[in-house]
């Protein structure tokens, strides 16, 4: 796992993961809740999320790989 992925996971754990009693929209109950919005809307979290998403789409020969090369050139 890359350093960026580890940092994103740490941010998710500290900003987005909550323990408690939660009633889900389905009506079910849960003793934990993960609200990723608090991480993805954070400046550092948004950058790390974008990096992880871009890296996950980089399949050899794909359009996203070509896009990633262009982004790096900027």
N, C-alpha and C positions, 0 to 999 in steps of 0.2 A: 504494500500500500504506500502510495507516495506521501510526501510530507504535507502536501496541500489537502489530500484526502483525509489524512489524520487530523489536520487542523479543522476541517469542515465537520468531521465526526465529533470533535471536542466541542465545537460551537453548538452543534445540534444537541449534544448532551447537556450543555449548560444553559442554553437559551430556550430550547424548544421542548425538552422532555420534562414532564411533571408527574409526580406521584400524588394520588388522592382518589376520591370517589367522583367519577365522571359519568354522566348520562349522555350517551352518544345519540346522534341524529336518528339512528336506526331504532332507538329505544332501548338498546342493550346497555349494560353497565360495564365500566372498565375501571381498574385500579391505577391505570396510567394513561397519559395522553401526550401525543407528540404534535405540536403545532409548528410546522416548519416555516410558517410565515415569519415568525419572530427571528429566524436565522436568515432566510432569504431576503428579507427587507432591511437587514443590517448591512452596512457598506462592505465590511469584510466578508460577511456571509454570502452576499450577492456575488462578489468577485470569485470566491472559492466555489460556489455553486456553478457559476458559468464555466469556470475552469474544468470542473469535474464533468459537466455535461458535454463540453466540447471534446474533452479527452475520450469520453465513452463513445462518441460518435465517429472517432477517427479510425475508420476501417480502410485498409489499403485500397486505393483506387476510387474511393467514394467522393462525392461532391463536398461533403463536410471536411474531408482532409484537404482538399484544394482550397476551401474557404479558410481553414486554419493557417495554411501557408501564407495566404494573402494578409491575414490579420497580423501575423508575425512580422511581415514586411513593413507594416505601418509603424 
